[in-house]
């Protein structure tokens, strides 16, 4: 009974921390997917000069508290090249 009273709270806290780390990992994945979608939409709707780069960055922070005394965060940088295909086609026609 004494051993269970000592070890059971530690096991429960460790299991809850693992669940929180798992949800933090899922937050990172969903943010990466949404960043990719935003970059693709910006690239599809781009009508400017021939070539331009798309930059965006987001930081995901995990709430700290309880046993977790450090700040856990992940910074995601997104970079994509946006190409105006209309200008590319017209340039190809001029060269020919």
N, C-alpha and C positions, 0 to 999 in steps of 0.2 A: 504494500500500500504506500509506503514511504517512497520507494523507488518510482512508482507511477506518479506520485505527486510532484516529484522533482523533474522527471524526464518528460512527462506528457506536455506541460506548457512549452518546453523547448521544442519539442517535435511539432506542436501546433504552430508556433511562431515561425519555424523554419518552413513549414508547408505553406503558410500564408505569404511569406516572402517569396517563395518560388512561384506562387500564383501571380503575385504582383509583377515579378520580373517577366513572366510569360505574357501578361497583358501589356507591359511596356514594349516587349518585342513585337507584339501585334500592332501597337500604335506606330512603331517605326515602319512596319511593312505597309500599313494603310496610308501613312504619310508619303512613303516612296511611290506608291501606286498613284495617289492623287497628284503628286509632283510630276510624274511621267505624263499623266493625262493633260495637265495644264501646259506642259511643254509641247506636247503634240498638237493641242488646240491652237496655241500661239503660232506654231510652225505652219499649220494648215491655213490660218487666217492672215498670214503675213503677206503684205502687198507693197513693201517698201523697196529699198535698193536691192541689188543682186544678192548679197550675203550679209547676214547679221547674226550675232550670237545672242542667245537667250540665257540670262543668269537669274537664278533665284535661290534663296537659302531659307531654310526653316530650322528651328531648334525645338526638339521635343524634350521636355523635362518630365522626370518621374517625381511624383510627390514624395517628399522625404518626411520621415517621422518614425516614431517608435524605435526599433532597433537600428534602422538605417539612418546613420548620422551624416553621410556624405551626399553631395548633390550628384545625382546620376542624370546625365543628359546626353543627347545625340544631336549633332548638327549635320543637316543634310544639305549639300550643295548640288544644285541642278544646273547643268550647262547643255545647251542644245544649239545646233546651227540651223538657222532659218534661211531657206533659199527661196527666192522669188522665181518660180519656174517660167513665168511669162517672159521675164527679162532674159532668162537663159535661152528660151526658144527663139526669141527675136535676135539675140546675139548670134545664135547658130545660123539663122537665115541670112544675116548680114555677111558672115564669113563665107558662106557658100556662094 
